[in-house]
Amino acid sequence: GQKKRMRSCALLILTSLMAAATALRIGKLAPPSTCFMLCDIQDRFRPIIHSGESVVSTANFLLRVASTLGCPTVATEQYPKAFGNTCEDVLALRGEDGKASGKMTLPTFEKKLFSMLTPEVSSHLRSITPSEPTSYILFGIEAHVCVQQTCLDLLDLGHDVHVVVDGVSSISPLDREIALERMRQSGAFLTTAQSVAFMLMKDAGHPNFKQVSKMVVEHGKVQNDFHDLARKRSAL
């Protein structure tokens, strides 16, 4: 009767709402709406960060992918007067042989706020054309402080956040591990650098596929502590 029809209608509405919510949280990436966020990979932090060299090499790979695919990138430096500037290896341009051939120039903002979303950075993001990004690729240090607070701020604004697990770390491995879980619980997508590259291209017919694929192969030859740890865990 009428009650049965009302229950069916309510169920249909609930199903539709759940489907809409799921669609909004799939987390697909497209270059026009994606921004790469490089968080505080600076000289003074480099030697004390857990697997810091892996973070540096992954960050460089991501920046070159972003440049090749035409995605905007923003970098921050936490109080550079004390902690130095972004590591040169992070910003190195590389030829097909993998050797440094120059230096990238990025919009870079000094900060004391832990989150990257300072008023200056927020203003810059709003000015990106043709429109402000809605998806953010987040990588850098420290995972449990500046990266996490940036992630939560972006999520709070309704954006999709993709945290690159092989591109973030902390001084303490435990802080890194818990921060990744904390961000995942809050709605961030955990991903890898290689996954980001291929999701942005979507197709082997992409005009930059061969160029990015060479970067992937080259990056895969570099020792990465996070990949090595995953292989050890899978072997247990």
N, C-alpha and C positions, 0 to 999 in steps of 0.2 A: 504494500500500500504506500501511502504518502511517506511514512517513516523510512521505509526501505529505499525509496527514491532519494530522500534527503541524505541518507547514509551514503548512497552511491555517489551523489553529487559532491558531498564533503570529501569522500575518498578520492574522487577525480581531481578536485581542487588541490588536495594535499599532494597527490602524485605529481601534478603539474608544477607546483611550487618546488618540490624536491628536485625535479628534473631541471628546472630553471637554475636552482642554486648549484646543482652539480655542473651544469654547463658553464656557469660563471667561474667555477673553480677548477676547470680542466688544466689550465696553466700552459696553453700553447703559446709559442713565441713567434713573432714576426718582426723583421728588422725595423719597419717604420714606427712601431710602438714600443721598442725595447731599448733600454738604456743600461750600459754597463757602469757599475759603481765600484771603484777601486779605493779601498779603505786603509789608509795609513801604513802602507808597506814601506817603512823608512829605515835609514841606515842604522840607527842606534838599536832598533828592535830586532833587526835581522839575525844576529848571532844568538839571541836568547829565546827565540820562538821555536817551539816544538816543530821539527821538520820544516824549518824556515826556508831552506833552499827549494823544497818542493812547492811551497807557496809562491816563491819568487818566479820559478819557471812556469807555473800554471798561470800566474797573473800575466806574464809576458805573452803567453800563448793566447789568452783571452783578449788581451788588448789588440793583438794583431788580427784576430778573427773579427773583432768589432770594427776595426779600421777597414778591413777587406770587404765586409758586408754593409758598410755604411751606417753602422749603429753609433749613436752618440755615446760618449764616455765622460764620466766625471771622476776626478780624483780628489782626495783630501789628505792633508798632512796635519797630524796632531802636534801642535806647538813645535814647529820645525826649528825654532831657535835652540831648543834643548835636544830634540830627537832627530834632527837632520831632515833632509829632503827624501823624496821617493827614491828608492834604490835605482841606480842607473841600469842594472840588469833587467828590471821590470819594464823600463821604457825603451829598451834596445830594439831597433829595427833589425831584421835579420834577412839575409839573402836565402836563396834556395839551398845553400850549403849549411845553413843554420848559424853562420857567423854574423856577429854584429856589424851592421853597415850604416848606422846612424842612430838617431834618437827621436822618439815620438814626442810630440807636443800635445798636451792635454789641458783642458780647463781644470786648473788645480786650485783648491781653496784651503787656506790655513784655518785651523779651528782649535778651540779649547773645549767646546762642547763634545761629549763623547759621540753622540749621534752625528752622522754625516749631514743630517738635514738642518744645517744652520740657515739663518735667514738668507745668506748670500747664495748658498747652494739651492735652496728652494726657489729663489727668484730665478736663478739660471735655468732650472728644470722647467719652470713655467714658460720661459722664453724660447725653448727648443721648438723649431718648426719642422713640419707643419702643425704639430700639436704636441702637448706635453705627453711624455711616455706614460704607459699604463703598466708595463712590465719591467722589472728591474733585476739585473744579474748582479748579485752581491758577492764580493770576495775581498779578502784582506785580513787584517788583524786588529785587535784581538777578538777572537770569536765570541767570548762571553761578555765583552764590554762594548766596544764601538760597533762591531758588526751586528751584534744582537740588538742594540738600541736603535741602530739604523733600520734594521729589519722590522722591528715592532712599530717604529714611526711610519714606515711606508705601508705596512699592513693597516695601521690605524687610519690612513688616508684612503683606504680602499684599493690599493694597488696589489698586483701579483708580485711576489718576491721569490726569486730563485736563488738559493744559497748554494754556491759551488763547493761541495765538500772537500774536493782536492785542492781548493784554493783559499781555505780559511784555516786559521790555527790560533793557538794561544801559547803562552809560556808553559802552562800546565796542560798535559794531555787530557786530564779529567775535566778541566774547565772547557776545553774544546768539545769533548764528547757530550757534556751536559748542555752546553749552549746549542749545539745542533739539534738535540732533542727538544729543548725549550722552544726553539724557533719553529720546528716542525709542529709541535703542539699548538702553536699560535696561528698556524695556517700557511707557513712558508713551504715552498717546494724544495726538497733537497735533491740536488742534481750533480752532474759532473761536467767538467769543462768540455769533454768530447761530445756529450749529449747536447749541450747548449749549441755547439757549432753545427751539428747535423740537424737539430730541430729548426734552427733559423734558416737553413738552406732548403729543407723539406724534400729536395729532389736532386737526383744525380745529374739532372739536366741543368741545374743552376749554373749560371755563367761563371761563378767563382768556385765551383765544386772542385776542380782539379787543384787550384791554388790552396784552398783550405785543406783538402785531403793531404797535400804534401806537408802542411803545417802539423796535421794530426800525426802523420808518420814520424816526422822529426821530433815532435813533442813526446811521442811514445818511446823514443830511444833514450830519453833523459830519465835518470833514476827518479822515481816518485815514491816516497815513503808510504803514502796513503794507499797507493795501488799495491805495493809490496805487502802491506799489512793485511789488505783484503784477500790477497792470494794465500797468505799463511792461514788466515781464518777459514777459508774455504777448504783448505787441505786437511783441517783437523777432523 
